[in-house]
Amino acid sequence: MIELKEHLFRWNEYLMQHKPTSSDFTPTHEKPLVCHLHGCYEIPASLVLTEDVSEAQKEKAQKYPDRYFADLYIQVYWQDCREFAAELRTRWEAFNGGT
């Protein structure tokens, strides 16, 4: 059974009051760490709401987390959840020999 650990980026005063993820936590396949970059619907004060942005702004905004997590061997997936699920399924089937 997978034991999921969740992390919210503490980008506002409300979230700064919450305890951060322990720095000694090491994610594994059995205990993955899920980072909610734009908040979590269960905590409305954590949600990041934006207007449409240009491609240049989008690329600039994506570079920071990509660099930040690179040394931790964490890749940020920048597509929507449907594309993520489709890619995950493709990789899973390839990993399991097409089943």
N, C-alpha and C positions, 0 to 999 in steps of 0.2 A: 504494500500500500504506500502510495506517495504521500509524504508529509510536506505540504506547501508552506513556504514562508513568504509573506508579502511585505513590501516596502513601499511607502509613500514618500515622494520627494517633498521635503519640508520647505515649501517656497513662500509660505505666508505666516503671519503671526500665530494663527490658530494651530497650524501644523507644527510650528516650532515648539509648542507645548507638549507634543507627543514624543515619546521616547524613540530615538532612532534605532535602526537595526544594529545589533551588536557587531562591532568590528571584528570579533573573533569567529563569526559565523562563516562557515565555508560551504557553499552550495554543492550539492551532489545530484546525481540522477534521481536518487530516492528522496532527497530533500532540496528541491529547486527553490530558487529565490525569484519571485516575480516582482518587478519594479513597475509601479504605476506612474509612468511619466506625466500623464495628464490628469491624474486623480483617480478616484474610485467612486462609482455611483452610490455606494453605501455611505460615503462621507461627502455630502454635497460641498462642504467648504474646501475640499481638496481639488475640486474640478477646475481645470484650466479651460476657459472659453475664449475663443479668438475669432477674429474676422478672417476672411480670405487673405492669404499672403502671397506675395510674388514668389516665383521659383528661386530667385536670389536670396530672399529672406529665409525661405524654407531650407535651402542648402546651408546657409550660415547657422541657422538654429540647430541643424542636425549634426554639424561638425563637432560641437562641444561634447555631447554625450558619447559620440563615437570615439573621440580621443580619450575622454575620461575613463571609459570602460575597457579600452583596448588592452591595457596592461593586466586587466583582470580576466582576460579571455572571454569577455561578454560581448555578444553582438546585439546591437539594437535593430529590430526589424521595423522598417519604416513604411510598410504597406498597410492596407486595412486588414481587418480580421478575416474577411472572406479569402483574400489572397494568402494570408498566413495559413489558414486551415487547408487550402488547396496545396500549398507548397509542403506543408507538414505531411499531408497524406501521401504526396508523391515520394517524398524522402522516406517515409515509413514503409511504403510498399517496396521501394528499391532496397531498403535495408533488410526486409523480410523476404526477399526473392519474389516480389509480385503478389504476395498474399495480404 
